[in-house]
Amino acid sequence: MKMAAQKVLRMRRQRGMALLVFVAVVGIVAVTVMVRGIAKAHNPAARDRITAASLAKAKQALLAWSVARGAAGSADHPGELPCPDNSAPGTPTYGDQATACAAGAIGRLPWRTLGIEELRDASGEPLWYARDAAFALVVHGAADTVATSRNANLRVYASDGTTLLTAPSREAAAVVFAPGIALGNQGRANAAQQVQAAQYLDSIAPPLAGASRNNAMAAGPFIQGSIGTADGQPVLNDRLAYLTAHELMQAVQSRLDREAAAGQ
């Protein structure tokens, strides 16, 4: 009887030790994952990849949404781009395009309208978006050849402020912004601030850049970040991606050509 009790006690001890080992292993794995996540979050190259991936997804979503618009005679037209979202995060209409906006407008990326998940940059900030006035509505019909009749005016410059990235005839129909963390006097604490482009998108002037550029203005001209002072202090941390009018119109024309061929 005594031996049986000792055996049961040994088994319980073994089980207890096994449980402790299991808990320790789980804890080590959790800490390792956490440390790797923290290291990744603070690794500049990894952060750049996160932001670049979000910008690329946003650009592709805008292109796909625009190309898929309705055919001739419908209320929707291929080639048009949505209004930006003018709602603050957490509000009922957040993620939807504004019901009305200026032809050339800037605001948050309307991810819900585009049918995608909310996209954020590596700092956790949702993306912003500017639309060229010419793409508020594209009239589709014989009198308006879609692939050649729409030119954009949005210009994007490299971080020196003078090197033009959107070459002549390759201006942007849409520009998407990853705003990064708040800089300077930017405030993002309340709903009123959270719908103001200037609280998220930066501006710069000589001598920090070759010319004055303002990413918070709907018409730009825009500048690609990041830019810092001589001692490494960031003064503009916006990262940009853009969809040129040429890219958009070529994609729309390809769709129309396929439909015309299928109808013959």
Buried (B, 14 or more C-beta within 10 A) or exposed (E): EEEEEEEEEEEEEEEEEEEEEEEEEEEEEEEEEEEEEEEBEEEEEEBBEBBBEBBEBBBBBBBEBBBEBEEEEEEEBBBBBBBBBBBBBEEEBBBBBBEEBBEBBBBBBBBBBBEBEBBBBBBEBBBBBBBBBBBBEBEBEEEEEBBEBBEBBBBBBEBEBEEEBBEEEBBBBBBBBBBBBBBEEBEBEEEEBBBBBBBBBBBBEEEBBBEEBBBBBBBBBBBBBBBBEEEEEBBBBBBBBBBBBBBBBEBBBEBBEEEEEEEE
